[in-house]
Amino acid sequence: MVLMVFMERRGITELRYLLLPGYCGGLSTFSAVTYEAVAPGEAGLVFLFLNLFLSLITVVLALKFARRFIKVRG
């Protein structure tokens, strides 16, 4: 999220479309989360709920932090 806000504030649009999908996709692998949620003997729905909840909290906090400290270039 910090990288997204940095590129947004600096006016880097073309490069953002190239870098962000690969970067963010590498950090969040859907298949691993799905496996942990449905595998027998794993945490199941508790894991899935905590993963989604904590991920959303992290996104909100990272966006607030980045928008506060990265100035708009203009």
C-alpha positions in Angstrom: 0.0 0.0 0.0 2.8 2.4 0.8 4.3 1.7 -2.7 0.9 2.4 -4.3 0.5 5.7 -2.5 4.1 6.7 -3.2 3.7 6.1 -7.0 0.3 7.8 -7.0 1.7 10.9 -5.2 4.8 11.1 -7.5 2.7 10.8 -10.7 4.2 7.4 -11.7 1.3 5.8 -13.5 2.7 3.7 -16.3 5.3 2.0 -14.1 2.7 1.5 -11.4 0.6 -0.7 -13.7 3.6 -2.9 -14.4 5.0 -3.2 -10.9 2.1 -3.4 -8.5 0.2 -6.5 -9.8 3.3 -8.6 -9.7 4.5 -7.2 -6.4 1.2 -7.4 -4.6 0.3 -10.7 -6.2 3.6 -12.2 -4.9 2.8 -11.1 -1.4 -0.7 -12.5 -1.2 -1.1 -16.0 -2.6 -4.8 -17.0 -2.6 -4.1 -20.7 -2.9 -2.1 -20.7 0.4 -4.9 -19.0 2.3 -7.5 -21.3 0.8 -5.4 -24.4 1.8 -5.1 -23.2 5.4 -8.8 -22.5 5.6 -10.0 -25.8 4.2 -7.3 -28.3 5.1 -8.2 -30.9 7.8 -6.5 -30.2 11.1 -5.7 -26.6 10.3 -7.3 -23.5 11.8 -10.1 -23.4 9.2 -12.6 -20.5 9.3 -10.9 -18.9 12.3 -7.7 -18.6 10.3 -9.7 -17.3 7.3 -11.5 -14.7 9.4 -8.4 -13.5 11.2 -6.4 -13.4 7.9 -9.1 -11.2 6.2 -9.7 -9.0 9.2 -6.0 -8.4 10.0 -5.3 -7.8 6.3 -8.0 -5.1 6.1 -6.7 -3.4 9.2 -3.2 -3.5 7.8 -4.3 -1.9 4.6 -6.2 0.9 6.4 -3.3 1.7 8.7 -0.7 1.6 5.8 -2.8 3.9 3.6 -3.3 6.4 6.5 0.5 6.3 7.3 1.5 6.7 3.7 -0.9 9.5 2.9 0.3 11.4 5.9 4.0 11.2 5.2 4.3 11.1 1.4 3.7 14.5 0.0 2.0 15.2 -3.3 4.5 16.2 -5.9 3.3 19.2 -7.8 
